[in-house]
Amino acid sequence: ENTEPQRTAFLLRKQWTLYSVTPLYRFCPARLRDYARLLSAFIAAEKQKGLAVEVGVELDIKVAVSSLPDLKGSDQDQAGILVQLSLRSPASRKNSEEKLVWSGWFCCVFGDDLSKNVPEDFTCLPLFLANGAESYTSIVGSWFQKTFDCCFRRLAISPLSLSWMAAMWTGCKVDKTTSAMELVFSVPCLPYPLDISYAIHPEDAKALWDTVQKTPGEITQEEVDVFMDCLYSHFHRHFKIRLSATKLVKVSTAVASAHCDGIIKFLQSQYLTGVLMLLTELAISQIQ
Amino acid sequence: HLATSLPLPSERDHLRPRIDLIVFMIDIKSKYSLKNVEASLAHVDASFFLGKVCFLVTGVGRMNYCSVEMNAVWKLGEVYGSPVLFCELELEGIRVATAQRLLRMLQICAGHVPGVSALSFGSLMRNSVDD
């Protein structure tokens, strides 16, 4: 883990919506300033067309596009790219006070499976994370799709993948006092929506995982199944409800929390790359 | 005849007609359905596995809701030497086509199709999957 914690600290504790992105055609990492200018012009044009977020309010949107050199896995990965939209209200234009309203970043962590199969002119940044108003995400996404001939799709996370994350993150060592591990299940086939929240003391969860995992650093599907089955049986013993017949929709641990609609929150900088590697893998399978 | 699990209640044994085909339904959205099928399989007489059993995996239209590991399903088909069919119940066209398929299989298993036995049909289905 060679990520500088301070440089990526701003990514923590924010809710990011996940997208998979197909390879970008003729993207040049040296032209980030140009891209910022072009995107800025595009947003202004969309505003003219009346497609901006706030109608009737004269707000100046400033676009910044920068590189995130720490956000990569192997040397073959393209470094992360960060796009930030800030609002400069006319009143404070003199002291150029800016308010960050939207952030989005592209990254690729150990995405060799995708990048090795792709022709020369394409750049692989399969994972995109956005925080801020959906309308801004839509405008920025449209510009990238038009300019680099790529395709954005919401990244859904299946209950299988969420179970994997629950097991993986439970095994991570966290120093500070950790929050409870929480699993949220959605019960199907009911006329009204019903969610079940199952909170487990982090030390109990870790103790259970430690008895299940055979080789440290390696996780198998059987180990994940045994871990989850233990949690389900325990719940069934107490409440007579079969969680295995419901849909796992959210996993929260001290390392990160993930929702099946493709929403993630990073909570520990030391495990940021690890989580991104898993998300990159999911994004790549959604693309292929 | 529909049942949520096996074995069937013994009280009605004498009233029950001959069973020609058993279709085990696994809902890809429910891990419990796989566990239930695995437990029920233990109650099936070995003679049924000569072409009179098949696994039907439902819910495959929504892979994002997948709670069942596909390898586990394939392994089940292999271990019990029975074909694995896939369908999405929510789509009428696929539902109808799957029903027609099962009906055809049932006709063969009941011996209503001359020249084709349940066993030969079963091995034909398995070989076509391997290709």
Boltz contact constraints between the chains, C-beta under 6 A:
constraints:
  - contact:
      token1: [A, 156]
      token2: [B, 64]
      max_distance: 6.0
  - contact:
      token1: [A, 158]
      token2: [B, 64]
      max_distance: 6.0
  - contact:
      token1: [A, 158]
      token2: [B, 66]
      max_distance: 6.0
  - contact:
      token1: [A, 159]
      token2: [B, 67]
      max_distance: 6.0
  - contact:
      token1: [A, 160]
      token2: [B, 66]
      max_distance: 6.0
  - contact:
      token1: [A, 221]
      token2: [B, 69]
      max_distance: 6.0
  - contact:
      token1: [A, 242]
      token2: [B, 32]
      max_distance: 6.0
  - contact:
      token1: [A, 244]
      token2: [B, 31]
      max_distance: 6.0
  - contact:
      token1: [A, 244]
      token2: [B, 32]
      max_distance: 6.0
  - contact:
      token1: [A, 245]
      token2: [B, 30]
      max_distance: 6.0
  - contact:
      token1: [A, 245]
      token2: [B, 32]
      max_distance: 6.0
